Amino acid sequence: MLPAWAVGRVVARAFVSGINYSGSGNRENKSLVEDQKLSSIQLNAAACGYSKSFSSAQIFKKYIFGDDSCFIARHRLGDVIGVADGVGGWRAYGVDPSQFAHSLMRTCERLVSEGHFRPESPEAIIAASYSELMENKVPLLGSSTACVVSLFREEKTIYTANLGDSGFLLIRNGNVVHRSEEQTHYFNTPFQLAVAPPMQEGLVLSDSPESAQRTSFSVEEGDIIVVGTDGLFDNMSEGMILEHLKTLKDHKPENIKRTARTLAKTARELSFDPDYMSPFAQQAQEHGIECKGGKPDDITVILACVQLGDTFS
C-alpha cells in the first residue's frame, strides 16, 4: 500500500464504553445446558500468510506476516478473528510498520480471551485495543487497517467491523452471500488507525474506529468465512477464491489449515507474476493508471468454517 502521509484529521482518542460483558448466569436445568451445547455453533479457523520479502526468520513469528498480523480468539460468548495490515510508509521514518499491527491484534486477542468484549460489537474491540496503544507511556508509532469478525454464539450471528482495505467474504453453498466494502481516501490509500509523534498529529492520515463499516448477518452450519488483508484480495478474484474452496471437502482442522495455506501460497505466487492481470491492476487501470501484473505485498488469510457443537473449555 502507498505511504499514507497526507494532511488529515487529528488523531482522535477512541471513546470506549460498554466493553465488559457478563453472561446470563448458570442455568438451573442441566438438560437445557446440554441442549444449548448441542445447538451451539463455533468457528473452526486457521491462519496462514507470507511476507512479500520472505525470510526464514519470519516463519517462527506466530501470526506475523511481514507488516501484516492477525489473531484467532475463543471465549464462551463467541469466537473472534481479525487481521491488520501495517502501513509500510512508516519504514521511511525509521519505524517498523509491523509492530503497530501486531500490537493491535495481540491486544484484541487478549481482550476477547479475558472476556472484556461484547461479541455483537467488534468495532468496540478495535476501539479498545487502539485506545490502549494510544495510552502507552512510550508511544508505539505507526498505522494499520483492521478487520474483525465476531461470532455471537447465542444469536448464531456474525458481527463485523472493517476499517480500510482488508476484508472478508462469507460463502454459503459455493456462493458469496456477504462481502466487506473497501474503505479508501483515494486509490490505494485506505482508512487506517494511526499513532503519530506529538509534533506530527494532524499531519498524518488517521481515522476513528467509529468509521469502520459494520455489518451483521445470521450464519448456518457449513458457512465459510475468508478474512484477509489486501495482499489476498488484490491478487485473487472472488471467483478464484471460490474455486480453491471447492477443494475443501470437509471442515476438519487439518483440511482447513491446508486450504488456508493453498490460498495464501497462490496469492503470493500471483503477486510476483508480471503478466498476470490482477484485481489490483484492473482497479489501477480504472483509475487511469497503467498497470499490469500481480501486486507484491504481505498476505494474510484466515479461513473459518461454521460448525455445530461447542468444544470451548
N, C-alpha and C positions, 0 to 999 in steps of 0.2 A: 504494500500500500504506500501511497505517496506520503512524504512528510506532512504532518498536519499543522504546520506553523501558519497561523493567519490571525488577523485581528478578529477576536471573538468575544463572547461573553465572559465576564469574570467568573472564575470557578466558584460555584455556589456550594455551600455546605449542604449535604444531603439531610433532609428532615426525615428522621426515622421515628416511627411510633408504632406501637402495637405489634412488635415482632415476637413477643413472648406468647406462647400458645399453650394452653393446658387442655388435656383431653377430657372426655366426658366421664371419666372415672371407671372403676371396675364394675362390670355387670354382675348382678347377684345370681343370675341364672346361667349356669355353666353351659347348658345346651345352646343358649343364644351366642355365647362366646365361640363355641365350636362352629356354629352355623356361619358366624361372621368370618371366621378364618377360612372356611371352605369357599365363601363367595368373594373374598378379598382379592384384589389384584396387586401386582407389583411389576416393576421394571427389571428385566434381566438385561444388564448393559455391559458393554465392553468398549474400551477406547484404544485408538491406535493413531499414530501420526509420524510425520517426518519433518525434519528441518530442511530448508532449502540448501543450507550449507552443512550437510550431514557430516558429523564426525563421530568416531566410535565412543567418545566420552559421553555424548549426549544420550546414548541409548540407556544409560543407567539412571537417568533422572526421571522419576515417575511423573507422568502427565505433564512433561515439559517438552515441547517440540519446537526448537528454535525460539522464536518470540511468542509462540502460542502456549496456552496452558488450558487445562480442563479439570473437572472433578466429577466424581460419582459418589453420592452420599445417600445413606439409608437411615430412616427413622420410622418408628411405629406409625407416625401420621402419614408418611409418604416417602417416595423416592424422588431425589432431585439430581439433575445432571446439568452441566454447563460448560461453556467454552469461552475463552477470551483471547484476543489477538492483540499483542503489544505493538504499538506504533513504532516502526523501525527508524523514523526520522530522529528520534532521541539519541541514537547512537552517534550522530554528528556532534552532539554536545557532551559526549563523554558519559552518557547514561545507558545502562544495559536495559533495553526495552522489555526483556523477558521477565525482569524482576517485578515490575508492576503487575503484569498479567498473572504471574504465578502467585503473588501475594493476594491479589483479588480473589482468585479461585480457591486458594487454601483457606482464606477467611470464610468464604461462602460455605465450603465443606464443613468447617468447624461449627459454624452457626447451625447448620442443619443437624449434624451429628449430636450436638448438645441440646437440640430441641428449641433453640432460640429463633424460631421462624414460624410462619403460617404457610401451609402448603398452597393456599389459594392466593398468595401474594409474593411471587418470585421477584417482582420489582423491589420489594422491601428487603429481600435477601441481598440483592445487588447494592441497594442504598446503604444498608447496614455495614456491608463489607467496605464499601467506598468510604464511608464515614470514618471507619477505623483507620484506613490508610491516611486520611487527611489529618487525623488526630495524633499520628506518630510524632514523638518528640524529635526524631530525626526524619525529616520528610523523605518519603520514597517517591522520587520524581518519576514521571512517565505518564503514559496514557494507553488505553486499550478499548476495544469493543467488548461487549458482553452479551451472551445469550444464555438464559437459564430456563429450563423446562422442569416443571414440578408436577408429580402425580399425587393428587389428593385421594388416598385410598378410600376413605369413607364415601366420597362422592363419585368415585370412579371417573374423575375428571382431570384433564391435563390443563394446567395454567402455564402460560409462557410470558416471558419478558425479553425483548430483543432490542439492543441498542447498537446500531451500526450495521456492518455488512457481514457479520457471521449470521447463522440462521439455522432453521430446522425444516424438515419435511415430516408429515405424518402420512404413512402409506397404509391403505386398507384394501385387501383383496387385489393387490398389484397395482393400485391406482393412488396417486397423490390426492388426498382429500383436504389437507390443510398445509399451508406453507407460510413462512415468515416473509415479510417485506423488507427489502433493503432500505436502510436509512443513510442518506449521504447529503452532505452540504453541497458538494459538486462532484463531478466524476472522480472516482477512486479516492475520495476523501470522506470517510464515514463519520457518523456520530461517534463520540468517544467520551469516556471518563478521563479526567486528567488531574494530576497534581503538579503544579508548576512552582518554580522558585518564586519567593515573595515579590521580587523585583519584576517578574515577568507575568504575574497574574493579570489577566485581561489581554495579554498578547498571545496567549496560547489557546488554541481551539479546545473548548471544553463544553460538554453537555451535562445536563442533570439526569440522574437516574429516572426521574419522573417523565423524561422524554421517551423512555423505552416504549416500544409498541407492545401492547398487552392483548393477549387473546386467551380464550378458554374453550374447551370442547370436550364432549364425552368420548371415552375410549372403550374399545371392546377387546376381548381376548383375541390375540393374533395380530393386533395392530403393530406396526413397526415405526419407530421414530429414528430419524437420522438427524443428528446435530453436528454442525461443522463450522469451521472458520472459512473465510473466503477462499483459502487455498484449495478447498474441496470444490465449492460451487463455481469458482472462476475457471476451473479446468474440467469439470464434468457436468453435463446437462442432466436434467431430471430423468430424461429417457435412458441415459447411460447408467445412472444410479439404479433405476428400476430394473434394468437388465441384469445388473450384478446381484441384486437382491433375489432374483429368481433362483439363484444357486443355493439360497438359504432354505433347505428342505424342512428343517425343524428348528426349534428355538433352544436347543441345548447350548449351554455356555460355550463349549469348545467351538461350535459352529458359528455362534455369534461373533466370537473373537476372530475366527478365520475370515469371516465375511468383512468385518470391520478392517482387518489388515489388508484384504484384497482391494477394498475401496480406496484406502489411503495410498497403497502402492500404485494403483492405476492412476490416480490423480497426480502423484509425483512423476510418474513416467511421462504422462501427457504434458506436464508443466514444462518439460525440457525439450519438447518436440517442436522444432522451428516451423514445421509445415502444417501443424495442426491448427484448424480454425476453432479456437477455444471459445467458450461463452464470454470470457473476458475480452478477447479480440473482437468478437462480434459487437459487444457493447461499446468498445472503444470506437469502432467504425461508425456506429450510430451517433456518436458524439463528434464525428468529423476527424477522428484521429486514425491515421494509417497504422494498422497493427495486424500482425499475423503471428501465429504460434501459441504455445501454452504460456502460462504466467508462472514463472518460478516463484515459489512462495512457501512459507511454512504451511503444513497441512495437518489438521486435527479432525478426527472423525470419532463421534460416539454413536454406536449403534445400540438401540434399546428395543426390546420386544415386550409387549404387554402380555402377562400371563396370570392365570388364576392361581390362588394359593398364597400363603404368607409364610415365608421361611425366616422372617426377621426375628432375631433373637437379641 
